[in-house]
Amino acid sequence: MKHYVKTDDGYIVADSNEIEFLNIEEDFHGRDLMTFNYKGKEYKSLVVIVAALTPTQWQKRPSGNPQ
C-alpha cells in the first residue's frame, strides 16, 4: 500500500525523498491534508492511499467505480 500526494507533475509517493514534509492536518471531512514542498513550490494535497492500482490506473478508472 502506498500513499500519494498530487503535484503539478502528477501524483508522487508521499514519503519520497523528493518532498519536504511541512504539516499534516484533517480537512472538514476528516481526510488527511498534507502540506509539503516539492521542487521549490509549496503544495497542499489530500493523501491518497492506493493498494492495488498505480496512480495512473487510479486516475483512469471509470468515475463512480471505486476500486
Secondary structure as UniProt FT lines:
FT   STRAND          2..7
FT   TURN            8..9
FT   STRAND          10..13
FT   TURN            14..15
FT   TURN            17..18
FT   STRAND          19..26
FT   TURN            28..29
FT   STRAND          32..38
FT   TURN            39..40
FT   STRAND          41..46
FT   STRAND          48..50
FT   HELIX           55..60
FT   TURN            63..64
//
